[in-house]
Amino acid sequence: MRARGLLIVLAILVLTAIAGLGYLGLYPPNPPAKPVQKTLPNDKFQAR
């Protein structure tokens, strides 16, 4: 009887994890918005 209770708890945990992953798959979190920094070429100190 003890093993049966453990299997039920384990099955509930697995189903909860699957439901959580499914929810994240349907509604993924938005990535944080960051400004894009553009690098400018440094022609001032180049040898000509």
KEFIKE-106447 format. One record per residue (C-alpha): residue number from 0; residue in one letter; x negated, y negated, z. Coordinates in steps of 0.02 Angstrom, whole numbers, plus 50000, padded with zeros to 5 digits. Example, Ala and Ser with C-alpha at 12.3 -4.5 7.8 and 13.67 -1.06 7.14 Angstrom:
- 0, A, 49385, 50225, 50390 .
- 1, S, 49316, 50053, 50357 .
This chain:
- 0, M, 50000, 50000, 50000 .
- 1, R, 49854, 49883, 50035 .
- 2, A, 49781, 49908, 49862 .
- 3, R, 49949, 49868, 49783 .
- 4, G, 49957, 49700, 49875 .
- 5, L, 49780, 49660, 49821 .
- 6, L, 49824, 49698, 49639 .
- 7, I, 49977, 49585, 49649 .
- 8, V, 49874, 49441, 49719 .
- 9, L, 49741, 49470, 49586 .
- 10, A, 49873, 49472, 49449 .
- 11, I, 49946, 49308, 49513 .
- 12, L, 49773, 49228, 49513 .
- 13, V, 49738, 49287, 49335 .
- 14, L, 49907, 49225, 49272 .
- 15, T, 49878, 49056, 49357 .
- 16, A, 49707, 49040, 49275 .
- 17, I, 49778, 49084, 49104 .
- 18, A, 49919, 48957, 49126 .
- 19, G, 49793, 48824, 49179 .
- 20, L, 49683, 48856, 49028 .
- 21, G, 49834, 48854, 48914 .
- 22, Y, 49888, 48686, 48986 .
- 23, L, 49713, 48615, 48958 .
- 24, G, 49717, 48682, 48780 .
- 25, L, 49883, 48597, 48743 .
- 26, Y, 49845, 48434, 48835 .
- 27, P, 49656, 48407, 48838 .
- 28, P, 49591, 48263, 48946 .
- 29, N, 49546, 48103, 48856 .
- 30, P, 49358, 48071, 48848 .
- 31, P, 49300, 47909, 48928 .
- 32, A, 49283, 47766, 48803 .
- 33, K, 49105, 47698, 48788 .
- 34, P, 49045, 47553, 48681 .
- 35, V, 48932, 47604, 48538 .
- 36, Q, 48760, 47525, 48545 .
- 37, K, 48685, 47500, 48374 .
- 38, T, 48495, 47498, 48363 .
- 39, L, 48423, 47361, 48254 .
- 40, P, 48265, 47387, 48153 .
- 41, N, 48113, 47296, 48224 .
- 42, D, 48033, 47220, 48069 .
- 43, K, 47947, 47081, 48165 .
- 44, F, 47795, 47181, 48217 .
- 45, Q, 47777, 47291, 48063 .
- 46, A, 47616, 47282, 47961 .
- 47, R, 47646, 47214, 47787 .
